[in-house]
Amino acid sequence: MSSTESVNLLGLPTQALTDLVAQWGGKPFRARQLQRWMHQRGADSFDQMTDLARDFRQQLTEHCSIQAPAVTLEHRSTDGTRKWLFDVGKNNAVETVFIPEDDRGTLCISSQAGCTVACPFCSTGYQGFNRNLTTAEIIGQLWHARRVLQDDIASARIGAEGQASPEPTRVISNVVMMGMGEPLLNYDQVLGALQLMLDDNAYGLSRRRVTVSTSGVVPMMDRLGRDCPVALAVSLHAPNDALRDRLVPLNRKHPLAELLAACNRYLEHAPRDFITFEYIMLDGVNDTDQHARELITIAKQVRCKFNLIPFNPFPQSGLKRSPAARVRLFAQRLMDAGVITTVRKTRGDDIAAACGQLAGDVIDRTRINERLPDRAVIAIKQERG
């Protein structure tokens, strides 16, 4: 490391941080202390780390930093959902959403500035793609959200009791890689972030409570199963190849038979005994009784549950949400066949924080809107024949 080079410690995995500390003669436990200060206590200044030796803190100050992406906007929904817009440089920004519920708090994290998969029902896909996020930018979303939410809880306790509160309770119990981007197309950086999420000296989350969502990058699904198996959600959205080719263009490279086989391989390592299939409900496109019957056939091939997602409209899509009655009937068809099925409650749609609505700001390097014009309209016309 040169005298002018500064290392952002926020994204360093345990071994890399341990090796860095060892360069200054520090023992491994010093790296663990650093991790706890950064990730568990939300420290962004080495001066705060009072149980570290003064000369060690001076070395850290001279050569290192703790830097999360800057927040440029924050929105709060009437239902308690919160959304942050993070500046990731060069006029690119990504969005992160926190969804509070009675029994858990879920943080939805982005992995890319934009997305190359270009699904017609997803707002991110219409923005194109700029670049992959670094591990520090990915974990920085969790770092910031956890710090802000814990400060809110501490403030509320002080206000209610008139005195300082004990260590705040963790409010983020679940993390889902379901924000902007396809996580498995940024594999190495996402893997580093996942390892920090699971590390007991960082965030200490359970493998069952960390979920990676993929549109079906089969080779990387296999790698994730070997390297860091967490809960897996697959963006299915169509029960046959002809329709999925249009709704999830990656299907043309990895068709359903290949994807389902990969799901079964993943289950050999997964912390849960099922794969979650995400299925967005599009009026007149993928919501008929025949589509339900085809999904039942898929459920016989892979241990799974279905999460039906009411479509959250945005101007460019040209698509419509399936009526609530149709969604209920569709779900009932699956449940009558013994398939575990839930319908996702729409949260944060008043601040464009609902599923499929995350957009941020992306300087597209792929010219996607020139290459794939009128994607949604084409998909609808082809489906309706």
C-alpha positions as CSV (number, residue, x, y, z in Angstrom):
1,M,0.0,0.0,0.0
2,S,1.5,3.3,-1.1
3,S,1.7,6.3,1.2
4,T,-1.1,8.1,-0.8
5,E,-3.4,5.2,-1.1
6,S,-6.5,5.0,1.2
7,V,-8.3,1.8,1.7
8,N,-12.0,1.8,2.3
9,L,-12.4,-0.8,5.1
10,L,-16.2,-1.0,4.9
11,G,-16.1,-3.6,2.1
12,L,-13.1,-5.7,3.2
13,P,-13.9,-9.3,4.0
14,T,-12.5,-10.8,7.3
15,Q,-9.4,-12.3,5.8
16,A,-8.4,-9.2,3.8
17,L,-8.9,-7.0,6.9
18,T,-6.9,-9.4,9.0
19,D,-4.1,-9.4,6.5
20,L,-4.1,-5.6,6.4
21,V,-3.9,-5.3,10.1
22,A,-1.1,-7.9,10.2
23,Q,1.0,-5.6,8.0
24,W,1.2,-3.2,11.0
25,G,2.0,-6.0,13.4
26,G,-1.6,-6.3,14.6
27,K,-3.1,-9.6,15.8
28,P,-6.3,-11.1,14.2
29,F,-8.4,-9.9,17.2
30,R,-7.7,-6.3,16.2
31,A,-9.4,-7.0,12.9
32,R,-12.4,-8.4,14.7
33,Q,-12.5,-5.3,16.9
34,L,-12.4,-3.1,13.8
35,Q,-15.3,-5.1,12.2
36,R,-17.4,-4.7,15.3
37,W,-16.8,-1.0,15.5
38,M,-17.7,-0.5,11.8
39,H,-20.6,-2.9,11.2
40,Q,-22.2,-3.4,14.6
41,R,-21.7,0.1,16.1
42,G,-21.8,2.0,12.9
43,A,-18.5,3.9,13.5
44,D,-17.2,6.0,10.7
45,S,-14.3,7.6,12.5
46,F,-11.3,5.7,14.0
47,D,-11.2,8.2,16.9
48,Q,-14.5,6.6,18.1
49,M,-12.7,3.2,18.6
50,T,-11.5,3.9,22.1
51,D,-10.4,0.4,22.9
52,L,-7.8,0.4,20.1
53,A,-4.3,1.7,20.8
54,R,-3.7,5.3,19.9
55,D,-0.8,4.6,17.5
56,F,-2.9,2.0,15.7
57,R,-5.8,4.5,15.4
58,Q,-3.3,6.9,13.9
59,Q,-2.2,4.4,11.3
60,L,-5.8,3.7,10.4
61,T,-6.6,7.4,10.0
62,E,-3.5,7.9,7.8
63,H,-4.1,5.0,5.5
64,C,-7.8,4.0,5.7
65,S,-11.3,5.2,5.6
66,I,-14.9,4.0,6.4
67,Q,-16.9,5.3,3.5
68,A,-20.5,4.3,2.5
69,P,-22.2,5.9,-0.6
70,A,-23.6,9.3,0.2
71,V,-27.4,9.6,0.6
72,T,-28.9,12.2,-1.6
73,L,-32.6,11.6,-0.9
74,E,-34.8,9.8,1.6
75,H,-38.5,9.1,1.3
76,R,-40.9,7.8,3.9
77,S,-44.1,6.0,2.9
78,T,-47.4,6.3,4.9
79,D,-47.1,2.6,5.6
80,G,-43.6,3.0,7.3
81,T,-41.5,1.9,4.3
82,R,-38.4,4.0,3.8
83,K,-36.3,4.5,0.6
84,W,-32.9,6.0,0.3
85,L,-31.2,7.2,-2.9
86,F,-27.4,6.5,-2.8
87,D,-25.0,8.5,-4.9
88,V,-22.5,6.0,-6.5
89,G,-20.6,8.5,-8.6
90,K,-20.6,9.9,-12.1
91,N,-24.3,10.8,-12.0
92,N,-25.3,7.3,-11.1
93,A,-27.5,6.5,-8.0
94,V,-29.1,3.4,-6.6
95,E,-32.1,2.8,-4.4
96,T,-32.5,0.9,-1.2
97,V,-35.7,0.1,0.6
98,F,-36.5,-0.8,4.3
99,I,-39.9,-2.5,4.9
100,P,-41.0,-2.8,8.5
101,E,-43.4,-5.5,9.5
102,D,-44.7,-6.8,12.9
103,D,-42.4,-9.8,13.0
104,R,-39.3,-8.6,11.0
105,G,-37.6,-5.7,9.2
106,T,-36.5,-6.4,5.7
107,L,-33.9,-4.3,3.8
108,C,-33.9,-4.6,0.0
109,I,-30.4,-3.9,-1.4
110,S,-29.2,-3.0,-4.9
111,S,-26.2,-4.7,-6.5
112,Q,-25.8,-2.8,-9.8
113,A,-26.3,0.7,-11.2
114,G,-29.0,-0.4,-13.6
115,C,-29.6,-3.9,-15.0
116,T,-28.8,-5.7,-18.3
117,V,-31.6,-8.3,-18.0
118,A,-34.2,-5.8,-19.3
119,C,-37.4,-7.4,-18.0
120,P,-40.3,-5.3,-19.4
121,F,-42.2,-5.2,-16.1
122,C,-39.2,-3.8,-14.2
123,S,-38.5,-0.1,-14.0
124,T,-34.8,-0.6,-13.4
125,G,-34.5,-2.5,-16.7
126,Y,-35.7,0.6,-18.7
127,Q,-32.8,2.6,-17.4
128,G,-30.1,0.4,-18.9
129,F,-26.9,-0.4,-17.2
130,N,-23.8,1.5,-16.1
131,R,-21.7,-0.7,-13.8
132,N,-21.5,-3.2,-11.0
133,L,-21.4,-1.9,-7.4
134,T,-18.4,-2.7,-5.2
135,T,-18.7,-4.7,-2.0
136,A,-18.3,-1.4,-0.1
137,E,-21.2,0.1,-2.0
138,I,-23.4,-2.9,-1.5
139,I,-22.6,-3.4,2.2
140,G,-22.7,0.4,2.7
141,Q,-26.5,0.4,2.0
142,L,-26.9,-2.0,5.0
143,W,-24.4,-0.1,7.1
144,H,-26.3,3.2,6.6
145,A,-29.8,1.8,7.0
146,R,-28.9,0.0,10.2
147,R,-27.2,3.0,11.7
148,V,-30.1,5.4,10.9
149,L,-32.8,3.0,12.1
150,Q,-30.9,2.2,15.3
151,D,-30.5,6.0,15.9
152,D,-34.3,6.4,15.5
153,I,-35.0,3.7,18.1
154,A,-32.5,5.2,20.5
155,S,-34.0,8.7,20.1
156,A,-37.5,7.3,20.6
157,R,-36.5,5.6,23.8
158,I,-34.8,8.7,25.1
159,G,-37.9,10.7,24.3
160,A,-40.2,8.2,26.0
161,E,-38.0,7.6,29.1
162,G,-36.1,10.8,29.4
163,Q,-32.8,9.0,29.6
164,A,-30.3,7.3,27.4
165,S,-31.3,3.8,26.1
166,P,-29.2,0.6,26.2
167,E,-27.7,-0.8,23.0
168,P,-30.4,-0.5,20.3
169,T,-32.2,-3.7,19.2
170,R,-31.4,-4.8,15.7
171,V,-34.2,-3.6,13.5
172,I,-33.0,-5.2,10.2
173,S,-33.6,-8.9,10.6
174,N,-33.7,-9.8,6.9
175,V,-31.8,-8.7,3.9
176,V,-32.9,-9.4,0.3
177,M,-30.8,-8.8,-2.8
178,M,-33.8,-7.7,-4.7
179,G,-33.0,-4.1,-5.5
180,M,-31.6,-2.7,-8.7
181,G,-29.6,-5.1,-10.8
182,E,-29.1,-8.9,-11.2
183,P,-26.9,-9.9,-8.2
184,L,-25.4,-13.0,-9.8
185,L,-24.1,-10.9,-12.7
186,N,-21.9,-9.1,-10.1
187,Y,-20.9,-12.3,-8.4
188,D,-17.6,-11.5,-6.7
189,Q,-18.7,-8.2,-5.2
190,V,-22.0,-9.7,-4.0
191,L,-20.2,-12.7,-2.5
192,G,-18.0,-10.4,-0.4
193,A,-21.1,-8.5,0.8
194,L,-22.9,-11.7,1.7
195,Q,-20.0,-13.0,3.7
196,L,-20.0,-9.8,5.8
197,M,-23.7,-10.1,6.3
198,L,-23.2,-13.5,7.8
199,D,-20.1,-12.8,9.8
200,D,-20.7,-12.8,13.5
201,N,-18.2,-9.9,13.9
202,A,-20.1,-7.8,11.3
203,Y,-23.9,-8.3,10.9
204,G,-24.3,-11.8,12.1
205,L,-27.4,-12.6,10.0
206,S,-28.7,-16.1,9.6
207,R,-28.3,-17.7,6.1
208,R,-32.0,-18.3,6.2
209,R,-32.6,-14.5,6.6
210,V,-30.4,-13.4,3.7
211,T,-32.0,-13.9,0.3
212,V,-30.4,-13.6,-3.2
213,S,-32.9,-13.0,-6.0
214,T,-31.9,-14.1,-9.5
215,S,-33.6,-14.1,-12.9
216,G,-31.8,-17.4,-13.6
217,V,-28.0,-17.0,-14.0
218,V,-27.5,-20.8,-13.9
219,P,-23.7,-21.0,-13.7
220,M,-23.6,-18.5,-10.8
221,M,-26.4,-20.3,-9.0
222,D,-24.2,-23.3,-8.9
223,R,-21.2,-21.2,-7.6
224,L,-23.3,-19.6,-4.9
225,G,-24.5,-23.0,-3.7
226,R,-20.9,-24.0,-3.2
227,D,-19.4,-20.7,-2.0
228,C,-22.1,-19.2,0.3
229,P,-25.5,-20.8,0.2
230,V,-28.2,-18.5,1.4
231,A,-31.9,-18.4,0.8
232,L,-32.7,-18.2,-3.0
233,A,-35.5,-16.6,-4.8
234,V,-35.9,-17.1,-8.6
235,S,-37.7,-14.5,-10.7
236,L,-39.9,-16.9,-12.6
237,H,-42.8,-14.8,-13.9
238,A,-43.8,-17.2,-16.7
239,P,-44.5,-21.0,-16.7
240,N,-43.3,-21.8,-20.2
241,D,-40.3,-20.9,-22.3
242,A,-42.2,-19.0,-25.0
243,L,-43.6,-16.5,-22.6
244,R,-40.6,-16.3,-20.3
245,D,-38.4,-15.5,-23.3
246,R,-40.3,-12.3,-23.6
247,L,-40.8,-11.5,-19.9
248,V,-37.4,-12.6,-18.7
249,P,-35.0,-12.3,-21.7
250,L,-32.3,-14.2,-19.8
251,N,-34.4,-17.3,-20.4
252,R,-33.2,-17.4,-24.0
253,K,-29.8,-18.3,-22.6
254,H,-30.9,-20.5,-19.7
255,P,-34.3,-21.9,-20.5
256,L,-36.7,-23.4,-17.9
257,A,-35.4,-27.0,-18.0
258,E,-31.9,-25.8,-17.3
259,L,-33.1,-23.3,-14.6
260,L,-35.2,-25.9,-12.8
261,A,-32.3,-28.4,-12.8
262,A,-30.1,-25.7,-11.2
263,C,-32.7,-25.0,-8.6
264,N,-32.6,-28.7,-7.6
265,R,-28.8,-28.6,-7.4
266,Y,-29.0,-25.5,-5.2
267,L,-31.3,-27.2,-2.8
268,E,-28.6,-29.7,-2.0
269,H,-26.7,-26.8,-0.2
270,A,-29.5,-24.3,0.7
271,P,-30.3,-23.4,4.2
272,R,-34.0,-23.7,3.4
273,D,-35.6,-26.7,1.9
274,F,-37.4,-24.8,-0.9
275,I,-36.8,-22.3,-3.6
276,T,-39.1,-19.2,-3.7
277,F,-40.4,-18.5,-7.1
278,E,-41.4,-14.9,-7.6
279,Y,-44.2,-14.4,-10.0
280,I,-45.5,-11.0,-11.1
281,M,-49.2,-10.9,-11.9
282,L,-49.7,-9.2,-15.3
283,D,-53.3,-8.7,-16.6
284,G,-54.0,-10.9,-19.6
285,V,-50.3,-11.9,-19.9
286,N,-49.4,-14.6,-17.4
287,D,-52.5,-14.9,-15.1
288,T,-54.8,-17.4,-16.8
289,D,-56.0,-20.8,-15.4
290,Q,-53.7,-22.5,-18.0
291,H,-50.7,-20.6,-16.6
292,A,-51.6,-21.8,-13.1
293,R,-51.8,-25.4,-14.3
294,E,-48.4,-25.0,-15.9
295,L,-47.0,-23.7,-12.6
296,I,-48.4,-26.7,-10.8
297,T,-46.4,-28.9,-13.1
298,I,-43.3,-26.9,-12.3
299,A,-44.0,-27.3,-8.6
300,K,-43.9,-31.1,-9.0
301,Q,-40.3,-30.8,-10.3
302,V,-38.8,-28.5,-7.6
303,R,-39.5,-28.1,-3.9
304,C,-40.8,-24.6,-3.9
305,K,-43.2,-21.9,-2.8
306,F,-44.8,-19.3,-5.0
307,N,-44.8,-15.6,-4.1
308,L,-47.4,-13.9,-6.3
309,I,-46.6,-10.2,-6.8
310,P,-49.2,-7.7,-7.9
311,F,-47.6,-5.6,-10.7
312,N,-46.7,-2.1,-9.7
313,P,-47.3,0.1,-12.8
314,F,-44.8,2.6,-14.1
315,P,-45.3,4.8,-17.2
316,Q,-43.0,3.1,-19.7
317,S,-44.2,-0.5,-19.2
318,G,-47.6,-0.4,-20.9
319,L,-48.6,-3.3,-18.6
320,K,-51.5,-3.6,-16.2
321,R,-51.9,-5.3,-12.8
322,S,-54.0,-8.4,-12.7
323,P,-57.3,-7.6,-10.9
324,A,-57.3,-8.5,-7.2
325,A,-60.0,-11.2,-7.8
326,R,-57.9,-12.8,-10.5
327,V,-54.9,-12.9,-8.2
328,R,-56.9,-14.5,-5.5
329,L,-58.3,-17.1,-7.9
330,F,-54.9,-17.8,-9.3
331,A,-53.5,-18.3,-5.8
332,Q,-56.3,-20.6,-4.9
333,R,-55.7,-22.8,-8.0
334,L,-52.1,-23.3,-6.8
335,M,-53.1,-23.9,-3.1
336,D,-55.8,-26.4,-4.1
337,A,-53.0,-28.4,-5.8
338,G,-51.0,-28.4,-2.6
339,V,-48.5,-25.7,-3.6
340,I,-47.5,-23.2,-0.9
341,T,-48.5,-19.8,-2.2
342,T,-48.4,-16.3,-0.8
343,V,-49.5,-13.0,-2.3
344,R,-47.0,-10.2,-1.6
345,K,-48.5,-7.2,0.1
346,T,-47.7,-4.0,-1.9
347,R,-45.6,-1.7,0.3
348,G,-44.2,1.7,-0.4
349,D,-45.9,2.3,-3.7
350,D,-46.7,5.9,-2.8
351,I,-42.9,6.6,-2.9
352,A,-42.2,4.3,-5.8
353,A,-40.5,1.8,-3.5
354,A,-42.6,-1.2,-4.3
355,C,-41.4,-4.3,-6.2
356,G,-40.3,-3.5,-9.7
357,Q,-40.4,0.3,-9.2
358,L,-36.8,0.9,-8.1
359,A,-35.1,3.1,-10.7
360,G,-32.5,5.5,-9.1
361,D,-30.4,7.3,-11.7
362,V,-28.4,5.5,-14.3
363,I,-26.2,6.7,-17.1
364,D,-26.8,3.9,-19.6
365,R,-23.8,2.5,-21.3
366,T,-25.7,-0.3,-23.1
367,R,-28.2,1.8,-25.3
368,I,-30.9,-0.6,-24.2
369,N,-33.8,1.6,-25.3
370,E,-32.4,1.7,-28.8
371,R,-31.8,-2.0,-29.0
372,L,-35.1,-3.1,-27.3
373,P,-37.9,-0.5,-28.1
374,D,-41.4,-1.0,-27.0
375,R,-40.6,-4.2,-25.1
376,A,-43.7,-4.4,-23.0
377,V,-46.1,-3.7,-25.9
378,I,-44.4,-6.3,-28.0
379,A,-44.7,-8.9,-25.2
380,I,-48.4,-8.2,-24.8
381,K,-49.2,-8.4,-28.4
382,Q,-47.3,-11.6,-28.9
383,E,-48.9,-13.2,-25.9
384,R,-52.4,-12.3,-26.9
385,G,-51.7,-13.4,-30.5
